Amino acid sequence: MTKIIKSEQKKSQILAAASELFSQYGYKINMDQIAKAANVSKQTVYSHFKNKDELFETCMQTRCIERELSPSAFDMDAPVAEELVKFGMKFQNLLLDEQARQTFQNAVSQANTHPEIAAVYLQSGPQKTTNLLAEYLKDKVNSGDFNLSVSSSPRIAAMQLLLMFHGKSAYWGFFGQDSQESDEDRLNYIQECVALFINGNRS
């Protein structure tokens, strides 16, 4: 049991160090630098993660889970509008997270020279979040708790809503600027997005 606990502690150290390095320096960091920052051997890093792609993806997934952007994020018994507002705020909070913002900026800045970095970022972040929301909407449609317009699909609808959720706060944040919006302003915006989304999908 002690050995398992120590192994998990080292894995946590590696993830924390890797997240910080990825957000600061982008994908150009190597496993030696990560091992040094985590105060473990490179062999230990490879015992938990087979390559840098897997480590990067795990870092992204961890950030989403920390912000409760996981299947457990939804209460399937709660009203759809209420759950979408809660999810929207969590999603926007993730976008405003300093490490998440820096990781996004690094992926964009290296997209032309290292398109594989952008591909990993899209797969481990935006695509997983879109799939998560799409599955929730699909379940709600199947249960009769929600309607989608005949020209839409759960995945298209999820993408539309997530893009709306960015709002001024996230957009300004991508450029390192403060939108000067209060938490109440942001909540009101998310609520308006959800209302527009639901009204637009009423049959």
N, C-alpha and C positions, 0 to 999 in steps of 0.2 A: 504493500500500500504506500509506504514511504517513497519507494522508487517511482511509483506512478505520479505521486504528488510533485516530486522534484522534476519529473519530465514535463508535467503540465506547467510548472513554474518557468522552466526554461523556454517552453514554447511561447508563453505569455511575454517573456523578456524579448524574444526574437520578434514577435509581432509588434510590440511597442516600439522597438528600435527601428524596425523596417518601415513602419508607418511614418515615423518622424523623418527618416532619411528619404523615403519616396516623396513625401510632401515638400521637402526642402530642395531636393536635388533632382527629382524626377527618376526616370528609369535607368539612368546611366550609372547608378551606384551598383556595386558588385557584392557578392556574397561574403567576401572577406571583410568589407566595410560593415556589413550588417552584423557579422559575427563579433567584430571588435566592439561595436556600439552596444551589442547585447551582452557583452562580457561572457561569450561562450566560444567554443571552437567551431571552425567551419564545418567539421564533421557533424557536430550537434545540429547545426542549421540544416544540413542535408538529411539528417535522420528524421526531421519533421517535415521538410519541404523538398520535393525532388528537384525543383528548379526555381528560378526567379519568377517565372510566370505564375506558378502556383502560389508562391509567397505573396506576390502582388495581388492576386485575386482574393486570397484569404484575408489580406489587409482590408480590401474593399468590402468584402462580405462582413467582416467584423465591425466596420464602421456602420454598416446598415443595421446590423443586429443591435449594436449599442444604441442606435436611434429608434429601435423597435420597428424597423422596417423588415419584418419577417412574417411568416404565416400567422404567428400568434398576435400580430398587430391588430387583427380584426376580431371584434366580438360579433359572431354571426347572428346573435339574437337581438342586437341593438338596431335601431333605425339606420337605414342606409345613409341618409344625409348626415347624421351624427358621426358615423364611422368615417365617412369620406372627409369631413372637416378635420377630425382628429388625425387622420392619415396625412392630409394636406399640410398640417402644421408640422408634423414630424418630418415629412419630406423636405419642407422648406428649411427647417432647422438643420437638417443634414447638409443641404446646399450651402448654408451660411457657416457651417463648421470650418474653421481655419484650415485644418489639414485636408479636408475634403476639397475645399476651394483650391488650395495649392496643388493638389494632385490633379485636379481637372485642368488647371492652367498649364501644368507641365505636360500633360497628355496632348493638349492642343498645340503647345509650342513646338513639340517634337513630331507632330502628325505627318509632316512632309518628309522628314528624314528617317523617322522610325514609325511607319504606319502600324507595325505590330503592337506598339504600345497603346495606340488609340484603340485598336481592336480588342485588346485585353481589357482596357478600361471600360469600353462600351459593353462588353460581355459580362463583366463582373459587377458593374454598377447599374447603368441605365436599363439594360436589357432585363436584368433580374428584377429590378423594381417594377418595370412595365409588366412583366410576366406575373408578378405577385398581385398587382392591382387587377390585372385582366382576369386572373383566376377568381378573385373575390367577386368581381362583377358578373362573371359567368355563373358562379354559384347562386348569386342573388337573382339573376334572370331565370335560372332553372327552377328556383324555389317560388317564383312568381312575385318576389318582393321588389323587383325592379324591371323596367322596360328599356330596351335599346331601340333606336330608330332602325327601320328595316335596312337602311343603307350602311349601317355600322356593324362592328363586331366588337367583342369584349376587348380585344387587343388594340384596335383602332381607338375605341373610346378611352381606354386607359392612357394611351399616348396623348390624346387630346387633353385629358384632364391634367396629366403630369406637366405638360407644357404650360398650361394655364397657371398651375401652382407655383411655377418659378417666380412670377410677379416681379415687381420693381426691386424688392429686397434682394433676391437672388441675382437678378440681372446686373444691378449696380455692384453687387458683391464680386461678380466675376471680374470686374475692372478695379477691384480694390477700393471701391467707394462705399460710403455709408448712405443708404437711401433715406436716412432720417425718419424712418417709420417706427412707430411704437409697436409693442406687442399687440395692442388693441387694433391698430391700423392693419397689421398683418392678419389678425384673426378675421376682421371684417372683410378683408380682401378674399381670404380663403372661403369664407361663408358665401360670398357673392359668386365665386367660381363654381361652387357646388350647386347653388341654386340655379345658375345658368345651365349647368350641365344636366341636372335632373329635369328642368323644364324643357330643355331641348330634346330630351329623349322620351318625353311623354307621348304615348300613342293616342 
